[in-house]
């Protein structure tokens, strides 16, 4: 009987310890949850009108002449909820110059016009109602536009700047990158062995190069420019080798 009582006492003590541990963990968790306050955030993001192919997976960067859009989303937590940011004052700076200010002005747009700049610094100063102002800043890179020459037919082999083909002619197209939306003012000019190509060999910006009996290798270049913006341009070059049949 004494052994049974000792065993029961031991089980009661063990059960009490487990209960106290579980209760302590639960109580601590409740205190942590109650004490945790949502963190304040300032999301400052940007996008551009820089053109990229549909299958391009990176961010659409932009060259000079393009347009940048910057958006701020401030999240400030107070008294149990996030404050209404639509009533706040916003002041924007681009390269330390005021670019816009006003109530609920969460977005600005500006055109890249400094051809010597490699980046733009954008800063926003947000002043909540009855609170101190807060600032957020980002740096936006400026890139050179690019054009890439590609064969229209996938049967041709392209390695770096060399195209190998067994056909007697090849059609070439260009893929532009990072040119801004210039409303159809992009102009493409093709050159074959440094000779500017006329419209009879260019259809819808596609160049047709035909093999002749005396030449099996050709140098092709494509120049893309923007009307009214002479410094916004890009050049791409390839060599075409017509293999012997």
Secondary structure, 3 states (H helix, E strand, C coil): CHHHHHHHHHHHHHHHHHHHHHHHHHHHHHHHHHHCCCCCEEEEEEEECCCCCCCCCCCCCCCCCCEEEEEEEEECEECCEECCHHHCEEEEEECCEEEEEEECCCEEEEECCCCCCCEEEEEEEEECCCCCEEEEEEEEECCCCEEEEEECCCCCEEECCEEEECCCEEEEEEEEECCCCCCCCEEEEEEECCEECCHHHEECCEEEEECCCCCCEEEEEEEEEECCEEEEEEEEEEEEEECCC
